């Protein structure tokens, strides 16, 4: 099966498609230490992998471990709105925002 071309999107997110129809979301978060979030979704909309570039490695590994196998909508429902200290957002909230761009 040939690769599909990524659609044109706003500057905050970018999609890539794999031959197996998994979707990769590359998201530029705002208001957190991480500079990029990459999420791989299986064709059934379950999370296959989450990785953060920059920020707290242990917390990001924990988010990856917890979200793997979950439906994207469930991840959004659980993580959206979580705040980090005085900030209006957090790494979990930005992961939810990344998934909402799918």
C-alpha positions, 0 to 999 in steps of 0.5 A: 500500500503506498504512503498517503501524502500529509494534509496541509494543516495549521503550524501547530500540528503535522500529520504523517501516514504510515503504510499500515494506516497508522497516523503520526501527529507531530504537535508543537505544544505551548506553555510547557517545557517540551518543544514537540509531542509526537503521537502515533495512532493505530488505524482503530484510533488507539494510541500506539506511542507518545514521545516528548522532545524536551521536558521531564523524561520520567513524566513523559515516559509515564504518560506514554506507558499509561496512554498506550492502547487507550482510545484517543477520545479516552485520553482526551477526556482524562487529560484535558484541563490538567494544570501544572502549578501556576500554568494554565496547561500541562504536558498531559493537557498538551497531549490532549490538545495534540490528539484533538488535532487528529 
